[in-house]
């Protein structure tokens, strides 16, 4: 077989701009791995790219989208010992689906530097949910928020796939976790992931927070974005850290931002945006073992087939998944 099915985007727009085509299977160089893709997760950044909102310098068209994938090694010419044929691998970031063709295909070719072997056996839909979600959750918690055992953590946007993963990882690390959702019925799914306190989010929760956590939180993970960030800063304790990682509120910037008025004294504001180096540092095999043992709960919201990519993007855009969306190829 010399061709594969791939999802190609030629211009920004609605989900219908994603076209399934036959394309040649890529040929790996000595510093690349050719992966037979078995599953990939969907991500908000791919939604923004599909909508035409990514900067032109960061995405070249036409493009096979997908910033992550899992599958089996087809070939790795210069690294056959490290990546033997048939080994299960995960890949993410590093320009995938933006500067070069990504995971929305039956095969993808990626640099060896952004590929990890996973030895623990898990269903493909679970493996497909892991790479970007766990990298982002893990990196936000431990690199940006510097989380440690005994801390308190507030997750703004607790029903997002990253929010649910972050809650589970933090709970396993001995952290007290609270989270928010606009929907009161979402409390059950968050508590199953390790959340001990749920705040119904009206867009302004700082007063609610101070009733239960008078001094505020050690760490606040902001996944909604600029629409709630100002309020999230008021939920931090003095000396605490607020990390903006997500933008499910679909707003990229503030219309008016005065740091002296918005950032409380001694509260630190940071972000997380991981690349290949951060992906390589994420202990995916260790986390996979925790999932296998039932110690780390990963929420797969919905699964689709490759030919259902338009419906999958519609589901993501309408926030109907309540967990990670995974596409099986």
Buried (B, 14 or more C-beta within 10 A) or exposed (E): EEEBBBBBBEEBEEBEBBEBEEBEBBEBEEEBBBBBBBBBBBBBBBBBBBBBEBEEEEBEEEBBBBBBBBBEBBBBBBBEEEBEEEBBBBBBBBBBBBEBBBBBBBBBBBBBBBBBBBEBEBEBBBBBBBBBBBBBBBBBBBBBBBBEEEBBBBBBBBBBBBBBBBBBBBBBBEBBBBBBBEEEEBBEBBBEBBBBBBBEBEEEBBEBBEEEBEEBBBBBBBBBBBBBBBBBBBBBBEEBBBBBBBBBBBBEEEEEEEEEEBBBEEBBBBEBEBBBEBBBEBEBBEBBBBBEEEEBBBBBBBBBEBEBBBEBBBBBBEEEBBBBBBBBB
